[in-house]
Amino acid sequence: MSEFQYNVDPTQIYNGPEFEEYCISEAKYLPASRDRTPCITCPLSKLCIPGFEEQVRRIQQGENPSLTIGCAFEGDSLSPDNLLKDLSQEQRDFVLSKIPNF
């Protein structure tokens, strides 16, 4: 299913069932229906906006919108080096500024 029943454009308010998504910039869970315009210029927008769209796809299919439920990680896959390895320098700097003890 690639078509969205609900608005996922970050310049407009999401108009579907409510759920929460984690925002690294704000360091907390935020409602999907919030003002998402700050997401457009966020250094992580290329990651977060597709993540939001995937959550909406899951809701449309009657699934749990969680992107982490049932996930299993092996070895050191969650080490800081592995988590940062595919990010641009701008994205790395942003993450490290938001999560200082990372």
C-alpha positions in Angstrom: 0.0 0.0 0.0 1.8 3.1 -1.1 -1.1 5.6 -1.1 -1.8 7.4 2.1 -5.4 7.7 3.5 -4.1 10.3 5.8 -2.1 13.5 5.3 1.7 12.8 5.8 2.9 16.1 4.4 4.9 17.8 7.2 3.7 21.2 6.1 0.2 20.3 7.1 -1.4 18.7 10.2 -1.6 14.9 10.1 -5.3 14.0 9.9 -5.4 10.3 10.9 -5.5 8.2 14.1 -3.3 9.5 16.8 -0.1 7.9 17.8 3.2 9.0 19.3 6.6 9.1 17.6 9.9 9.7 19.3 11.7 12.9 18.3 15.4 13.0 18.9 15.5 16.8 18.7 12.9 17.2 21.4 14.1 14.1 23.3 10.6 12.8 23.9 7.6 11.2 22.3 5.3 13.7 20.5 1.8 13.3 19.1 1.6 12.6 15.3 -0.9 15.5 15.0 1.6 18.1 16.2 3.0 20.9 14.1 5.5 19.0 12.0 7.0 21.9 10.1 10.2 21.9 12.2 10.8 18.3 10.8 11.3 19.8 7.3 14.6 21.5 8.2 15.8 19.0 10.8 19.0 17.3 9.9 17.3 14.0 10.5 14.3 14.7 8.3 15.5 12.2 5.6 15.3 9.5 8.3 12.3 10.7 10.4 9.9 11.7 7.6 10.1 8.2 6.0 9.8 6.7 9.4 6.6 8.7 10.1 5.2 7.6 6.7 6.0 3.9 7.6 4.1 4.3 10.8 1.1 5.7 8.9 1.3 2.8 6.5 1.2 0.4 9.4 -1.9 2.2 10.9 -3.7 2.0 7.5 -3.0 -1.8 7.5 -4.4 -2.1 11.0 -1.0 -2.8 12.5 0.8 -1.3 15.6 2.7 1.8 14.4 5.8 1.0 16.5 9.0 0.8 14.4 10.7 -1.1 17.2 8.2 -3.7 18.4 9.5 -7.2 18.0 12.9 -6.0 16.9 15.9 -8.1 17.9 19.5 -6.7 17.6 22.6 -8.8 17.4 26.0 -8.2 19.0 27.2 -4.6 18.9 24.7 -3.4 16.3 23.5 -0.8 18.7 26.9 0.6 19.6 27.4 4.3 19.0 29.8 3.7 16.1 27.3 1.4 14.3 24.3 3.6 14.9 26.2 6.7 13.5 28.1 5.0 10.6 25.6 5.8 7.8 24.8 9.3 8.8 26.3 12.4 7.2 28.6 14.6 9.3 25.7 17.1 9.8 23.4 14.3 11.0 26.1 12.9 13.3 26.8 16.3 14.8 23.1 16.8 15.4 22.6 13.5 17.1 25.6 14.0 19.3 24.4 17.5 20.2 21.0 16.1 21.3 22.4 13.0 23.0 25.6 14.2 24.7 26.3 10.9 26.6 26.0 8.9 23.4 
